[in-house]
Amino acid sequence: MQKDAEILVEVTRNGVVESRHRGHLAIVDGDGNKLTTLGNEKAVTFIRSSAKPFQVLPFLLSGGAEKFGFDEADIALACASHSGEEIHTEKVKKMLEKIGLDESYLKCGAHLPFNETVAEQMIREGKSPTAIHNNCSGKHAMMLAFAKHLGASLENYIEETHQVQRAILKMVSNFAETPIQMIRTGIDGCSAPNFALSVEAMAKAIVKVVSPPDEFDASLKQACQAVVSAMTNHPELVGGTERLDTILMKASQGKIISKIGAEGVWVCGVLPSPQWKRGLGIALKIEDGDDRRARPVVAIELLKCLGILHQEDLKQYSPMPMRNRKGEVVSFARVSFDLRELFC
């Protein structure tokens, strides 16, 4: 019988539980051993933007980054769900310039920047967002570069049958230990293909990035290291101001790579250390898709439990305070289980 999602977060107001968020969690080590789970680790859901560290790997393996002079910051932005701040949009423009294209080639669509200050300023100035502001524009610039490097079509680079997308699907299958024929695909918010995987498969996939297995050849290990270095050295590009990935990677000081995905998905690779010699892979799915209060609280408390963050780190986010219209703190979201009893 399939296991149900488990209550991970409770929102309380004056001691009364007002809301609950259920979900699934899996933690594996670098040898693929399952260390702990909550809910149903076999639950299948779309990995969404948490796939980006894997989506960039075929491009790196192809030699495209060297051909077009993509630097570490470009790789970080290819892995990003960015906030549309100037540091992001200007960098995407430069990525496109390096491959001799402009934003008219981007097929990701447009939306206002995730950063509310930037979005409000654009509205006040009467400016409309373009594809550059899309949080996935860095990934799409990378896909265009990959297509151009392969001599493939630039017009339909987001189609499942395109050479770029076939290479990405093969890479995801390899890292997730899931046969291609078992991976259902869907169209992501940015119009590119996305992949349905079990939560456990996501955890197994991300740990291979931070701790590549011995059977990986030297070039793939090098590509993984390039992703890790890019994300840990440029956390501000992976997310942005007050974004979870950036906050976590800055606070952990190079000990993790963190990548959120829409609908309450989060994957995290803990780099090898004396405590976790082969690293750890963590995958989380909040069942109701909550991105703003359940996911951050679980992520922060879990990393504290694992010793990646200190107890005093990020206290302003967990327990997460919620305020009324007067700005008073009236309720909190906090984890509803004792992580130390389960794992630590």
Secondary structure by P-SEA (a helix, b strand, c coil): ccccccccbbbbccccccccccbbbbbbcccccccccccccccccccccccccccaaaaaaacccccccccaaaaaaaaccccccaaaaaaaaaaaaaaccccccccccccccccaaaaaaaaaaccccccccccaaaaaaaaaaaaaaaccccccccccccaaaaaaaaaaaaaaccccccbbbbbcccccbbbbbcaaaaaaaaaaaacccccccaaaaaaaaaaaaaaaaccccccccccaaaaaaaaacccbbbbbbccbbbbbbbccccccccbbbbbbbccccccccaaaaaaaaaaaaacccccccccccccbbbbcccccccbbbbbccccccccc
